[in-house]
Amino acid sequence: MRADEERSASPTPVQKGLVPQVAAQIGDRIDSGEFGHGDQLPPLNTIAATYNVSRATASAAIELLITDGRVSRPRNRRAVVGTHVDPVVPPSVTLGAQRVAAQIIADIDSGELAAGDPLHVNMIATTYRVEDGIARAAIEILVADGRAVRLPNRPATVSSAQDVSETEWTAGDFSPGAFVRINAGTWHEVVQVDGRGMSVACDESHRYEQSGTSLYRQPAARPLLTLGFEQVREKLTGFQARARFPDAYAADAVQRPRRKKGRTRLAATSMSSAEVWRWRIGDIDYTATWDHPGGWSTTEAPVANAGAVQILIDDQQVTQLRVIGPTRFVEQVHNQVRDFVEEQARAFAEGGDAAVAVFLASE
């Protein structure tokens, strides 16, 4: 085909029937935490290849998510999760969200939910028997009321009584190198300060753990989290932080690993005594459960024998995945599950259910 003919050729049409499906699948990945608030979505070519649709269809799916308020498109950038413009919310959703938020607050006050517990959209939707949109709106109400807190790339969590500060901070109270706390157990190094607020480190690759506390370091970390002064609950000077969290400054400080991502949707849920993952291969839904080993919530040292992840179909165990090596972070177990799921998906792509059965039998 000549170049002038190529330019005049009609573009690939939008596969209208697939647009809602692709948008829903991307929305599921957002709800599962695979794409966190502020994350860029993959390029259109990648989305098109992942869901086996045209680039125009992928673009239309993103536009549908933008219309729904799930993502936004900053100028000259790919679409990102979250939006700075509040979508139009039907009154029924608002009323349902207020009811669910009230129930969650009651569960927090009764001790059913504890400070730091994650508030996943799919978990709330299942527990309180509502649609995802109502669950998502309920979380926003809790965040606005200070009963929950949210960091980029992580689900909202239940806040604690310590997450309320009556101090009226100003720019003069902070300087680069200091640390601020905006929720229970998480500190961020201050990178920049101006008259309206500050930018702080929040890169997961520079997150350190000590005594149940997370400390984000590295002044050059990207991305940065922007805070208003009113969001700060407590502050430390750099000297105070070094004295309080020596492990984070040690040469052999252990960094929390990142969660691996893959082509297969993997929904993860954290509970007080276990971790649960769900995914689908072909027409079969799988569940994996890992019970926290003894001392998991109290020890700082890695657990030598972290047990095994049970792989289930319809509550019946089909195999188990032995957790490899000393384990200190949930992400280590998550990444082993992710590798298992991707291998299983490859087996299905190559030989269908029969190949998956052989794969499970070999584990």
Secondary structure, DSSP 8 states (H G I E B T S, - for coil): --HHHHHHS------GGGHHHHHHHHHHHHHTTSS-TT-B---HHHHHHHHT--HHHHHHHHHHHHHTTSEE--TTS--EES-SS-----HHHHHHHHHHHHHHHHHHHHTSS-TT-EE-HHHHHHHTT--HHHHHHHHHHHHHTTSEE--TTS-EEE--GGG-------GGG--TT-EEEEETTEEEEEEEE-SSEEEEE--GGGEEEETTEEEE--TT-SSEEEEEGGG--EEE-HHHHHHH-HHHHSTT--B-------SS--EEEE-SSEEEEEEEETTEEEEEEEE--TTTTT-SS-BS---EEEEEETTEEEEEEE--S-B--HHHHHHHHHHHHHHHHHHHHHHHHHHHHHHHHH-
